[in-house]
Amino acid sequence: MDDDLNPSLNELDDRYDMTPEEQAQLEEEKLFAVAQVGPKNKISRGDEINITHKDPTMRQVLIGLGWDMKKFEAEPLDLDASVFLLNIHDKTRIDEDFIFYNNSQGGDNSVRHLGDNRTGAGDGDDEQILIDLNTIPLDVATIIFVLSIYDEEYQNPDFSMVKNVYFRVVNQDRDHELFRYELEEELNGNAGLIIARMERIGGEWLFRAIGETVEGGLSQIARNYDIIVAEDVVR
């Protein structure tokens, strides 16, 4: 039989020559190829995406957040990214489930805040969160992503002073952006913003784009999730 007429047999022979590690790598490459089908995704408020189905290879998730000041504002605002790890009752389990600039790790180190950009200046992400999906505690059912504003230069700053807010989800191991959520609508005059949530459903993670501002800023959002903090700890 001419081997060129039956490439599937050749591929099968090659596969039998592979080590178990090489076979596992091949399967992962196939899954990653599925995740890249179609144009780069841009999602809107209210959209839901099954991240596990979108990219079955993803384990290390990089969350990138960015924003710009409106031109009429003289000085840049200090925006801060925060994360809340919630149980099935939508409440934090312990204080360390609130990950922010004063507590950079939580969930048994499965979630890490990579630093506070106090001006939002420069290209690329202004702040980033790194999540290891394999090590998130099993009793964490939901991950909440928040942006908040604090700045002593302004009296009562709010999100009406900000534009071009975005939130992107990246497969960190592949440096591949799965999708991004750009808040194109005008944001109202509150200092806290719940951008998105990730919910664990069985062995899968579902992403929901929220985009809702909250009166009272980060302190009020923390209280909603059973975190009581002093004003000098949470700006």
Residue pairs with C-beta under 8 A, 6 or more apart in sequence:
3 9
3 10
15 23
15 26
18 26
28 57
31 55
31 56
31 57
32 55
32 57
32 171
32 174
32 176
34 56
35 54
35 55
35 56
35 57
35 58
35 171
35 176
35 178
36 176
40 177
40 179
40 180
41 49
41 178
41 179
41 180
42 179
42 180
42 181
42 182
43 49
43 179
43 180
43 181
43 209
44 181
44 184
44 209
45 181
45 183
45 185
45 209
45 210
45 211
46 208
46 209
47 181
47 208
47 209
48 206
48 207
48 208
48 209
49 178
49 179
49 206
49 207
50 204
50 205
50 206
50 207
51 58
51 61
51 169
51 178
51 198
51 204
51 205
51 206
51 207
52 58
52 203
52 204
52 205
53 204
54 178
54 179
55 171
55 176
55 178
57 171
57 173
57 174
58 133
58 171
58 173
58 174
58 178
59 132
59 133
59 134
59 173
60 130
60 131
60 132
60 133
60 171
60 172
60 173
61 130
61 131
61 132
61 133
61 169
61 170
61 171
61 172
62 128
62 129
62 130
62 131
62 169
62 170
62 171
62 172
63 81
63 128
63 129
63 130
63 131
63 145
63 167
63 168
63 169
63 170
64 124
64 125
64 127
64 128
64 166
64 167
64 168
64 170
65 81
65 125
65 126
65 127
65 128
65 129
65 145
65 147
65 165
65 166
65 167
65 168
65 195
66 120
66 124
66 125
66 126
66 164
66 165
66 166
67 79
67 120
67 126
67 147
67 162
67 163
67 164
67 165
67 166
68 120
68 162
68 163
68 164
69 76
69 77
69 120
69 161
69 162
69 163
70 161
70 162
70 163
73 161
75 151
75 153
75 154
76 119
76 120
76 121
77 120
77 149
77 151
77 154
77 157
77 161
77 162
78 118
78 119
78 120
78 149
78 150
78 151
78 235
79 120
79 126
79 127
79 147
79 148
79 149
79 162
80 100
80 101
80 116
80 127
80 147
80 148
80 149
80 150
80 218
80 235
81 100
81 113
81 127
81 128
81 129
81 145
81 146
81 147
82 98
82 99
82 100
82 101
82 113
82 145
82 146
82 147
82 148
82 218
82 221
83 98
83 99
83 100
83 106
83 111
83 113
83 129
83 143
83 144
83 145
83 146
84 92
84 97
84 98
84 99
84 143
84 144
84 146
84 221
84 222
84 225
84 227
85 92
85 93
85 97
85 99
85 106
85 107
85 111
85 136
85 137
85 140
85 142
85 143
86 92
86 97
86 140
86 141
86 142
86 143
86 144
86 225
87 93
87 139
87 140
87 141
88 139
88 141
90 142
90 225
91 225
91 226
92 98
92 225
92 226
92 227
93 137
93 139
93 140
95 103
95 227
96 103
96 105
96 106
96 107
97 106
97 107
97 140
97 227
98 106
98 222
98 225
98 227
98 229
99 105
99 106
99 107
99 111
99 112
99 113
99 129
100 113
100 218
100 234
101 113
101 116
102 233
102 234
103 113
104 112
104 113
104 114
104 115
105 111
105 112
105 113
107 135
107 136
107 137
107 140
108 135
108 137
109 132
109 135
110 131
110 132
110 133
110 135
110 136
110 137
111 129
111 130
111 131
111 132
111 136
111 143
112 129
112 130
112 131
113 127
113 129
114 127
114 128
114 129
114 130
115 127
115 128
116 127
117 126
117 127
120 126
125 168
129 145
130 172
131 143
133 205
136 143
136 200
140 200
141 199
141 200
142 197
142 198
142 199
142 200
143 197
143 198
144 194
144 196
144 197
144 225
145 167
145 194
145 195
145 196
145 197
145 198
146 192
146 193
146 194
146 195
146 218
146 221
147 165
147 192
147 193
147 195
148 191
148 192
148 193
148 217
148 218
148 221
148 235
149 157
149 158
149 159
149 161
149 162
149 191
149 192
149 217
150 157
150 191
150 217
150 218
150 235
151 157
154 161
156 191
157 191
158 188
158 189
158 190
158 191
158 213
159 165
159 187
159 188
159 189
159 190
159 191
159 193
159 213
160 186
160 187
160 188
160 189
162 187
164 182
165 182
165 183
165 187
165 193
165 195
166 180
166 181
166 182
166 183
167 180
167 181
167 183
167 195
167 196
167 209
168 177
168 179
168 180
168 181
169 177
169 178
169 179
169 180
169 207
170 176
170 177
170 178
171 177
171 178
181 195
181 196
181 209
181 211
183 195
183 211
185 211
187 193
187 213
188 213
189 213
190 213
190 214
190 215
190 216
190 217
191 215
191 216
191 217
191 218
192 213
192 214
192 215
192 216
192 217
192 218
192 220
192 221
193 211
193 212
193 213
193 214
194 210
194 211
194 212
194 213
194 214
194 221
195 209
195 210
195 211
196 207
196 208
196 209
196 210
196 211
197 207
197 208
197 210
198 205
198 206
198 207
198 208
199 205
199 206
199 208
200 206
214 220
214 221
214 224
216 223
218 234
218 235
219 229
219 231
219 234
222 228
222 229
222 234
